[in-house]
Amino acid sequence: MIIGLTGTIGSGKSTVSARLNSLGALILDADIIAREVVEPNTEGLHQIEKSFGSGVIAADGSLDRKAVAAIVFADSEKRMLLNSIIHPAVLKTLEARTAAELATNSNRLIVWDVPLLIEVGWTKYVDSVWLVTAPEAVRIARIIKRDGCTPAQAEARIRAQMSEEEKRAYSSEVIDNSSSIGTLYEQIDALYKQYAGAGANA
């Protein structure tokens, strides 16, 4: 069974992902894969160089992320172009690694950890969407502590994403991360038991 794990910035999705991993789920992190698909000598990096020029390639042959960021954050069309290169490569990798795992361990719970799962339309590739939520004040405090930004900057990052209210409409399960870590783990453990068992019985 494939779980799509998502949540707005500051919701604590990484904590949920880590707990699921400790319980035995295979975690496929889209952010990590997004870096892998543009490593030196990959097709992804070749496409980016072709589309954005050699100025986005560092001296060591790797992607100059600051140079790319300066381009795409100033131009929405360029950002869409970058996404059109990276997103298909990430999805292809997610599907390939999922198929490889299911071929040898068909009962394992596989978690696609994808912050923009809903926004990029990948809910159709998973069996269940789990949304991690927390009150906005809690999320703002977490972002400030983690990133060292101002409250206004934290709020701006939240506003730039789809709201939790909108995401709930796509979600099968909602994990409330507004209380203690123990309460959070209880929710995760119960869901893991329920869904891992469903996978085994399928």
BAFIVEX-536579 format. One line per 8 residues: number of its first residue (from 1); their letters; for each residue x, y, z of C-alpha. Coordinates in Angstrom, 1 decimal, always signed. Example, Ala and Ser with C-alpha at 12.3 -4.5 7.8 and 13.67 -1.06 7.14 Angstrom:
<pts>
1) AS) +12.3 -4.5 +7.8  +13.7 -1.1 +7.1
</pts>
This chain:
<pts>
1) MIIGLTGT) +0.0 +0.0 +0.0  +1.2 +3.5 -0.9  +0.6 +6.4 +1.4  +1.0 +10.0 +0.3  +2.2 +12.0 +3.2  +1.9 +15.8 +3.0  +1.4 +18.9 +5.1  +1.9 +22.6 +5.0
9) IGSGKSTV) +5.2 +24.2 +6.1  +5.8 +23.9 +9.9  +3.2 +21.2 +10.4  +5.8 +18.6 +11.5  +5.7 +16.2 +8.5  +9.3 +15.2 +9.0  +8.6 +14.0 +12.5  +5.7 +11.9 +11.2
17) SARLNSLG) +7.9 +10.5 +8.5  +10.6 +9.6 +10.9  +8.2 +7.8 +13.2  +6.7 +5.8 +10.2  +10.2 +4.8 +9.2  +11.0 +3.6 +12.7  +7.8 +1.4 +12.6  +9.0 -0.3 +9.4
25) ALILDADI) +7.6 +1.8 +6.5  +9.7 +2.6 +3.5  +10.0 +6.3 +3.2  +10.6 +7.8 -0.2  +11.4 +11.5 +0.3  +10.6 +13.6 -2.8  +12.9 +16.4 -1.6  +15.9 +14.1 -1.5
33) IAREVVEP) +15.0 +12.5 -4.8  +14.6 +16.0 -6.4  +18.3 +16.5 -5.5  +19.3 +13.1 -6.9  +17.7 +13.7 -10.3  +19.8 +16.8 -10.9  +23.2 +15.4 -9.8  +26.2 +15.7 -12.2
41) NTEGLHQI) +25.8 +13.6 -15.4  +22.1 +13.1 -14.9  +19.5 +13.7 -17.7  +17.8 +16.2 -15.3  +20.9 +18.3 -15.0  +21.5 +18.2 -18.8  +18.0 +19.4 -19.4  +18.4 +22.2 -16.9
49) EKSFGSGV) +21.6 +23.4 -18.5  +20.0 +23.3 -21.9  +17.0 +25.3 -20.7  +18.8 +27.8 -18.4  +22.3 +28.0 -19.8  +25.8 +27.1 -18.5  +25.6 +29.8 -15.9  +23.5 +27.5 -13.6
57) IAADGSLD) +26.3 +24.9 -13.5  +29.0 +25.2 -10.8  +32.7 +24.8 -11.5  +32.5 +21.2 -10.1  +29.8 +20.3 -12.6  +27.0 +20.3 -10.0  +23.8 +22.5 -10.1  +24.3 +26.0 -8.8
65) RKAVAAIV) +21.2 +26.1 -6.8  +21.5 +29.8 -5.9  +21.9 +30.7 -9.5  +18.8 +28.7 -10.4  +16.8 +30.2 -7.5  +17.7 +33.7 -8.6  +16.2 +33.0 -12.0  +13.0 +31.0 -11.0
73) FADSEKRM) +11.9 +33.2 -8.1  +11.9 +36.2 -10.3  +10.1 +34.6 -13.2  +7.0 +32.3 -12.8  +7.4 +30.9 -16.3  +11.0 +29.9 -15.6  +9.8 +28.3 -12.4  +7.2 +26.3 -14.2
81) LLNSIIHP) +9.9 +25.2 -16.7  +12.2 +24.0 -13.9  +9.3 +22.1 -12.4  +8.5 +20.5 -15.8  +12.0 +19.1 -15.7  +12.3 +18.0 -12.1  +8.8 +16.8 -11.3  +8.5 +14.0 -14.0
89) AVLKTLEA) +12.0 +12.8 -13.0  +11.0 +12.6 -9.3  +7.7 +10.8 -10.1  +9.5 +8.3 -12.3  +11.9 +7.6 -9.5  +9.2 +7.3 -6.9  +7.3 +4.8 -9.1  +10.4 +2.8 -9.9
97) RTAAELAT) +11.5 +2.4 -6.3  +8.0 +1.6 -5.2  +7.7 -1.1 -7.8  +11.1 -2.6 -6.8  +10.1 -2.7 -3.2  +6.7 -4.3 -3.8  +8.2 -6.9 -6.1  +10.2 -8.3 -3.1
105) NSNRLIVW) +8.0 -7.2 -0.2  +4.4 -6.8 -1.3  +3.0 -6.2 +2.2  +5.3 -3.3 +3.1  +3.8 +0.1 +3.7  +5.4 +2.6 +1.4  +5.3 +6.3 +2.2  +5.7 +9.0 -0.5
113) DVPLLIEV) +6.8 +12.0 +1.5  +5.8 +14.8 -0.8  +5.2 +18.4 +0.5  +3.4 +19.4 -2.7  +1.6 +16.0 -3.3  -1.8 +17.6 -3.8  -0.6 +20.7 -5.7  +1.2 +18.6 -8.4
121) GWTKYVDS) -1.7 +16.2 -8.8  +0.0 +13.1 -7.5  -2.8 +12.0 -5.2  -3.9 +9.6 -8.0  -0.7 +7.6 -7.7  -1.2 +6.8 -4.0  -3.8 +4.7 -2.1  -4.3 +7.1 +0.8
129) VWLVTAPE) -3.4 +10.7 +1.5  -2.3 +11.6 +5.1  -2.3 +15.2 +6.0  -0.2 +16.5 +8.9  -1.8 +19.6 +10.5  -1.1 +22.1 +13.3  -2.6 +25.5 +14.2  -1.1 +28.4 +12.3
137) AVRIARII) +0.4 +30.0 +15.4  +2.2 +26.7 +16.1  +3.5 +26.4 +12.5  +4.7 +30.0 +12.5  +6.6 +29.5 +15.8  +8.2 +26.3 +14.4  +9.3 +28.0 +11.1  +10.8 +30.9 +13.1
145) KRDGCTPA) +12.8 +28.6 +15.3  +13.9 +26.3 +12.4  +14.8 +28.9 +9.8  +15.6 +31.9 +11.9  +13.2 +34.2 +10.0  +10.8 +36.9 +11.2  +7.1 +36.2 +11.9  +6.2 +38.1 +8.8
153) QAEARIRA) +8.5 +35.9 +6.7  +7.1 +32.8 +8.3  +3.5 +33.9 +7.5  +4.5 +34.7 +3.9  +5.8 +31.1 +3.5  +2.6 +29.7 +4.8  +0.5 +32.0 +2.5  +2.5 +30.9 -0.5
161) QMSEEEKR) +1.2 +27.3 -0.1  -2.2 +25.7 -0.5  -4.1 +26.1 +2.8  -4.7 +23.2 +5.2  -8.4 +23.7 +4.7  -8.0 +23.1 +1.0  -5.8 +20.1 +1.6  -8.2 +18.4 +3.9
169) AYSSEVID) -10.6 +17.9 +1.0  -8.0 +15.6 -0.6  -7.0 +13.7 +2.5  -8.1 +10.3 +3.8  -6.5 +10.8 +7.2  -5.6 +13.9 +9.2  -2.8 +13.7 +11.8  -3.1 +16.5 +14.4
177) NSSSIGTL) +0.4 +17.7 +15.5  -0.7 +20.4 +17.9  -0.2 +18.5 +21.2  +2.5 +16.4 +22.7  +4.9 +14.1 +20.9  +3.3 +11.2 +22.7  -0.1 +12.1 +21.4  +1.3 +12.5 +17.9
185) YEQIDALY) +3.0 +9.0 +18.1  -0.3 +7.4 +19.2  -2.0 +8.7 +16.1  +0.8 +7.6 +13.8  +1.1 +4.1 +15.4  -2.6 +3.5 +15.1  -2.7 +4.5 +11.5  +0.4 +2.4 +10.7
193) KQYAGAGA) -1.2 -0.7 +12.4  -4.4 -0.1 +10.5  -2.9 +0.4 +7.0  +0.0 -2.0 +7.3  -2.6 -4.6 +8.3  -4.8 -3.7 +5.3  -1.8 -4.1 +3.0  -1.1 -7.5 +4.4
201) NA) -4.7 -8.6 +4.0  -5.0 -7.3 +0.4
</pts>
